Structures are given as structure tokens and as C-alpha cells.
Amino acid sequence: MSAVVVIKPDQWVLAFNQPYGPYFEPMPQHLENFARRGGGWDNCRPSEIFLVHQIDRVMPKTYTSAGNDSRLDRVTVIAAGPSKESMIALRDRLFAVGVETDDAIEAEMYRRIERFAAKKRAAAERKIHRLLPHHFKTPRAEGGAA
């Protein structure tokens, strides 16, 4: 297990929302998941996965945030900083890494597959034309015997 981030009262922290953990793997490995879009939670917004809040009280394994008396696990803290804005910026940069990476991978994938896809779609259209020729009149069919 990796060491917990040193935090002090009045600091702002970026932490995982409790359900998003890192409960089953060390923090460094868990953070590496964000090399992919959403860190494995494709349909979640950064504000759902991460919390940004000001520290009120620090205990050995937990902490409380300003305006909230419930204890939060210190193992969920990713980073601490002087302001809310700096932690939101860090959250957005961390989340953007996987989004940018996956967008680039998808763009390259579609670029490479474009010719193959065009051939396959044309072949599929020909099959449809053969299955339902009465919907697709061809010049031969119109000029046939009367």
C-alpha cells in the first residue's frame, strides 16, 4: 500500500469519491487507469469520480472536510494544494489525459480502417440490392423485353 498524502487543516484536496476508491489496488496503479477515458468509468464526469474540498480536521486514517462532519478515508486523497482552483485544474488535467489519448487512438483507428470499411459497406449494399432488386432499378432491368 502506498503512503497517504500529507494533508493539513485549511488545505484543499483532490480525492476520489468513496465509491471510486482505490480499494483494490495501490494508488499509483489506480491513477494509471486514467491513461484511459474516465479511468474505467466511461460515462462518469470528473465531478462524480473526484471530490475537491477543504480539509477541516486530520486524523491518522481519516479526515473531515469543511462543512461536513462525516469522516473520509485518507487513502482516497490524490493531492493537496493551496486553493480550490488548483485542485479543480489538477482534476481536469488528470481526467483529460485519458480522454485525449482515447480520442487520438480512435481517430487513428478510424483513419486506418477507412478503406476497408468503405469496401465492406459497398459489398453490403450490393447484397441488399440483390436481395431486394425491385427497390433498386438498374438500367438493364428497365431496358429489357417488353
C-alpha positions as CSV (number, residue, x, y, z in Angstrom):
1,M,0.0,0.0,0.0
2,S,1.3,3.4,-0.9
3,A,1.8,6.2,1.7
4,V,-1.0,8.6,2.3
5,V,-0.7,12.2,1.1
6,V,0.3,14.6,3.8
7,I,-2.6,16.9,4.5
8,K,-3.3,19.8,6.9
9,P,-6.3,21.7,8.0
10,D,-7.4,24.5,5.6
11,Q,-5.7,22.9,2.6
12,W,-7.7,21.9,-0.4
13,V,-7.6,18.3,-1.6
14,L,-8.3,16.3,-4.7
15,A,-9.7,12.9,-3.6
16,F,-11.6,10.0,-5.1
17,N,-15.2,10.0,-4.2
18,Q,-15.6,7.0,-1.9
19,P,-17.2,4.5,-4.4
20,Y,-14.4,5.1,-7.0
21,G,-11.8,4.0,-4.5
22,P,-8.5,2.9,-4.7
23,Y,-9.5,0.0,-2.5
24,F,-8.3,-3.0,-4.5
25,E,-5.0,-1.7,-5.9
26,P,-2.3,0.7,-4.8
27,M,-2.9,4.4,-5.6
28,P,-0.2,4.7,-8.3
29,Q,-1.7,1.8,-10.2
30,H,-5.2,3.1,-9.7
31,L,-4.1,6.5,-11.1
32,E,-2.6,4.9,-14.1
33,N,-6.1,3.7,-15.1
34,F,-6.7,7.3,-16.1
35,A,-4.5,6.8,-19.1
36,R,-7.9,5.6,-20.5
37,R,-11.0,7.6,-20.8
38,G,-12.6,8.0,-17.4
39,G,-10.2,5.6,-15.7
40,G,-12.6,2.8,-16.4
41,W,-15.8,4.7,-15.7
42,D,-16.6,5.9,-19.3
43,N,-19.9,7.5,-18.6
44,C,-18.9,9.5,-15.5
45,R,-18.0,13.1,-15.2
46,P,-14.8,14.2,-13.3
47,S,-17.0,15.8,-10.7
48,E,-18.6,12.3,-10.0
49,I,-15.3,10.5,-9.7
50,F,-13.3,13.1,-7.8
51,L,-14.0,15.3,-4.8
52,V,-12.5,18.7,-4.3
53,H,-12.9,20.0,-0.8
54,Q,-11.2,21.9,2.0
55,I,-9.8,20.0,5.0
56,D,-11.2,20.7,8.4
57,R,-9.6,18.1,10.6
58,V,-7.0,15.4,10.1
59,M,-6.8,12.1,11.9
60,P,-4.3,9.2,11.2
61,K,-6.6,7.3,8.8
62,T,-9.4,9.7,8.1
63,Y,-10.2,13.4,7.7
64,T,-13.2,15.7,7.7
65,S,-13.9,18.4,5.1
66,A,-15.2,21.9,5.9
67,G,-18.9,21.8,6.5
68,N,-19.1,18.0,6.6
69,D,-18.7,16.0,9.9
70,S,-18.5,12.6,8.2
71,R,-15.1,11.0,8.1
72,L,-13.4,10.3,4.8
73,D,-10.6,7.8,4.2
74,R,-7.2,9.4,3.7
75,V,-6.3,6.7,1.3
76,T,-8.6,8.4,-1.3
77,V,-6.6,11.7,-1.3
78,I,-4.7,12.2,-4.5
79,A,-3.1,15.6,-3.9
80,A,-3.3,18.6,-1.6
81,G,-2.9,22.2,-2.6
82,P,-3.5,25.8,-1.5
83,S,-6.7,26.5,-3.4
84,K,-9.8,25.0,-4.8
85,E,-9.0,26.3,-8.3
86,S,-5.6,24.5,-8.3
87,M,-7.3,21.2,-7.3
88,I,-10.0,21.5,-9.9
89,A,-7.4,22.3,-12.5
90,L,-5.4,19.2,-11.5
91,R,-8.6,17.1,-11.6
92,D,-9.4,18.3,-15.1
93,R,-5.9,17.7,-16.4
94,L,-5.8,14.2,-14.9
95,F,-9.1,13.3,-16.4
96,A,-8.2,14.9,-19.8
97,V,-5.1,12.6,-20.2
98,G,-7.2,9.5,-20.9
99,V,-9.8,11.5,-22.9
100,E,-7.1,12.9,-25.2
101,T,-5.4,9.5,-25.5
102,D,-8.5,7.6,-26.4
103,D,-9.7,10.3,-28.8
104,A,-6.3,10.1,-30.6
105,I,-6.4,6.2,-30.7
106,E,-10.0,6.2,-32.1
107,A,-9.1,8.8,-34.7
108,E,-6.1,6.7,-35.9
109,M,-8.1,3.5,-35.8
110,Y,-10.8,5.0,-38.0
111,R,-8.2,6.5,-40.3
112,R,-6.6,3.1,-40.8
113,I,-9.8,1.2,-41.2
114,E,-11.5,3.7,-43.6
115,R,-10.6,2.0,-46.9
116,F,-11.5,-1.4,-45.6
117,A,-14.8,-0.1,-44.1
118,A,-15.7,1.5,-47.5
119,K,-15.2,-1.8,-49.4
120,K,-17.2,-3.8,-46.8
121,R,-20.1,-1.3,-46.9
122,A,-20.1,-1.2,-50.7
123,A,-20.3,-5.0,-50.7
124,A,-23.1,-5.0,-48.1
125,E,-25.0,-2.5,-50.3
126,R,-24.6,-4.8,-53.3
127,K,-26.0,-7.7,-51.2
128,I,-29.0,-5.6,-50.3
129,H,-29.6,-4.7,-53.9
130,R,-29.5,-8.4,-54.9
131,L,-31.9,-9.3,-52.1
132,L,-34.4,-6.6,-53.0
133,P,-33.9,-5.7,-56.7
134,H,-37.4,-4.3,-57.1
135,H,-36.4,-1.4,-54.9
136,F,-33.2,-0.7,-56.8
137,K,-33.9,-0.3,-60.5
138,T,-30.9,-0.8,-62.8
139,P,-30.6,0.4,-66.4
140,R,-30.6,-3.3,-67.6
141,A,-33.9,-4.0,-65.8
142,E,-35.6,-1.0,-67.4
143,G,-34.4,-1.7,-71.0
144,G,-35.4,-5.4,-71.0
145,A,-38.0,-7.1,-73.2
146,A,-41.5,-5.6,-73.1
